[in-house]
Amino acid sequence: MLMAKGGDLKRELMDILACPVCKGELELRVETEEENEIIIGSLICHQCDETYPIEDAIPNMLPPHMRTTE
């Protein structure tokens, strides 16, 4: 639901994304983009002040307390 075919985050999916913590609107910040595919960036919720990273075109939409760090 969050990603297009192949697991890639596409700009047009921003209309259906919401913060998993508070259901607030997300702002997209892009660092690297290729042909309408976000490669590196973040999704920011200003309502609850959470940030969700996008790495290798895959958004990590887990709430912060559920993320693992390696």
N, C-alpha and C positions, 0 to 999 in steps of 0.2 A: 504494500500500500504506500509506503514511503518512497519506494524506488521504482524506477522504470525497468523495463526488461533488461536483464543482465546485472541488476543491482546498482545501477548508476543513478545518481541524483540529478534530476533535470529541473531547470528553472520553472517549467510550467506546473510542477507539483507543489510549488510554494503555496498555491491557493488552498490546498487541502491539508497542509501541515499545521499542527498546533503543538504548543508546549505540552509534553507529557505530564508535567508536574501541576500546572495551573490551567491548562487549556488556552493560554494566551496566544496572541499573534507572535509569529517569529520573524525576525529580521535576518535576511541573508547577507553575509559578508563573504565576498569571494576573494581568494588569494590567487588561485589558478583555475582557469576555465578553458575547456577545449570543445568547440562546436556545441554550445549550449549545455554542456555537461560540467558540473562543478567538481573539480578534482580535489582542491584543498580550500577550506574555508571554515565557516562556523554559522550556526543558527543561534540567534540571541533572543531571549525573552526578556523584555524590559519590565514586564509585569512582576515576575518573581526573581529577576536578576540571575538567571541561569544561562549558561552557554553550552551548546552541543557541538562538538567538533565534527568536521567533515574531513576525512583522510582517505586517499585513494578512491575518491568518488563515493564513499560510503559514510552516511551520517550516523553518528552514535547517538541515538535518541533515548538511551537508557537514562533514568534519573541519576543524578550525580552519586547518590549513595549506593547505587547498584553497579557502577563502573569499576573495572579492575584496572590497576596500573601495573605496567610491566617494565 
